[in-house]
Amino acid sequence: MANVRDLKKDINYVLGDIIEAVYVWEYSNTDKDTKKSEAIIDEAIDTFDTLIAKVNNRSVDNKKSHFKAINAELEEKGRALIEKINKLG
């Protein structure tokens, strides 16, 4: 397992790229309503806050499994957000 700093960077990069993808979609689809895309951005920000809070939680017994679970959650939520971006139309 990578260290905490790398996990925080991964969270930042993945969710930052998702937000950037939404902005690109909004820029290239100026004629469409942005309520759904803004909801995706809000969800990405909420996911970021939740995952960083979990990483910063110092009261866990097994840190290795805790960080693996956070990494798995990042992957799961990231894929779900990408699916939502792909469904924007």
C-alpha positions as CSV (number, residue, x, y, z in Angstrom):
1,M,0.0,0.0,0.0
2,A,1.2,3.4,-0.9
3,N,1.7,6.0,1.8
4,V,-1.0,8.4,3.0
5,R,0.4,11.3,0.9
6,D,0.1,9.2,-2.3
7,L,-3.4,8.2,-1.4
8,K,-4.4,11.9,-0.8
9,K,-2.8,12.7,-4.2
10,D,-4.8,9.9,-5.9
11,I,-8.0,11.2,-4.4
12,N,-7.2,14.7,-5.5
13,Y,-6.2,13.8,-9.0
14,V,-9.1,11.4,-9.7
15,L,-11.8,13.7,-8.5
16,G,-10.1,16.7,-10.0
17,D,-10.0,15.0,-13.4
18,I,-13.7,14.1,-13.1
19,I,-14.6,17.7,-12.3
20,E,-12.5,18.9,-15.2
21,A,-14.3,16.5,-17.5
22,V,-17.6,17.9,-16.4
23,Y,-16.3,21.4,-17.2
24,V,-15.2,20.3,-20.6
25,W,-18.6,18.8,-21.3
26,E,-20.3,22.0,-20.1
27,Y,-18.0,24.1,-22.3
28,S,-18.7,22.0,-25.4
29,N,-22.4,21.8,-24.8
30,T,-23.3,25.3,-24.0
31,D,-26.9,24.9,-25.3
32,K,-27.8,22.2,-22.8
33,D,-29.0,22.5,-19.2
34,T,-26.2,22.3,-16.6
35,K,-28.2,21.2,-13.6
36,K,-27.1,17.5,-13.9
37,S,-23.5,18.4,-14.6
38,E,-23.4,20.7,-11.6
39,A,-24.9,17.9,-9.5
40,I,-22.0,15.7,-10.6
41,I,-19.5,18.3,-9.5
42,D,-21.2,18.7,-6.1
43,E,-21.1,14.9,-5.7
44,A,-17.4,14.8,-6.6
45,I,-16.7,17.5,-4.0
46,D,-18.7,15.7,-1.3
47,T,-16.8,12.4,-2.2
48,F,-13.5,14.3,-1.9
49,D,-14.4,15.7,1.5
50,T,-15.6,12.3,2.8
51,L,-12.5,10.4,1.6
52,I,-10.1,12.9,2.9
53,A,-11.8,12.8,6.3
54,K,-11.5,9.0,6.3
55,V,-7.8,9.2,5.4
56,N,-7.2,11.7,8.2
57,N,-9.0,9.5,10.8
58,R,-6.2,8.5,13.2
59,S,-8.3,6.2,15.4
60,V,-8.3,3.1,13.2
61,D,-6.9,-0.2,14.3
62,N,-5.7,-1.7,11.1
63,K,-4.4,1.1,8.9
64,K,-3.5,-1.1,5.9
65,S,-7.0,-2.5,5.5
66,H,-8.5,1.0,6.2
67,F,-6.5,2.6,3.4
68,K,-7.2,-0.3,1.0
69,A,-10.9,0.2,1.7
70,I,-10.6,4.0,1.0
71,N,-8.8,3.2,-2.2
72,A,-11.5,0.8,-3.2
73,E,-14.2,3.3,-2.4
74,L,-12.4,6.0,-4.5
75,E,-12.3,3.6,-7.4
76,E,-16.0,2.7,-7.0
77,K,-17.2,6.3,-6.6
78,G,-14.9,7.5,-9.4
79,R,-16.4,4.9,-11.8
80,A,-19.9,5.9,-10.8
81,L,-19.2,9.6,-11.5
82,I,-17.6,8.8,-14.9
83,E,-20.8,6.8,-15.8
84,K,-22.9,9.8,-14.9
85,I,-20.7,12.0,-17.1
86,N,-21.0,9.6,-20.0
87,K,-24.8,9.7,-19.6
88,L,-25.0,13.4,-19.9
89,G,-26.4,14.1,-23.2
